[in-house]
Amino acid sequence: MDTLDNYRQIIQKVLTEYSQLPYAYGELERQLIIDQTANHYLLLTVGWENKQRVHGCLIHIDIINGKIWIQRDGTETGIANELVNAGIAKNQIVLAFQPSDVRKYTDFAVN
């Protein structure tokens, strides 16, 4: 299996596990959206809480130029850590939600 296919499988597996976690409150659900052709992965939260509509992005990951770019991470533990635990090297993960001048101070890729 080539690296790109491996990344796709790992991302899909990790996000599928997150998507199956139930919310403890509200009428909320998670929706996993995957576009493997364009290498976009989204985990959305949709539903109702206290008569308020909820619609937002919990996790957004792209694969760009052979690296994993985490565009949005709304998890408590950090989706990057989950990807590392699943076998992806830190130098292959870009924390895109951090400013580029801050990324050099993380253990992850700069770009």
Secondary structure, 3 states (H helix, E strand, C coil): CCHHHHHHHHHHHHHHHHHCCCCCCCEEEEEEEEECCCCEEEEEEEEEECCEEEEEEEEEEEEECCEEEEEEECCCCCHHHHHHHCCCCHHHEECCCCCHHHHCCCCCECC
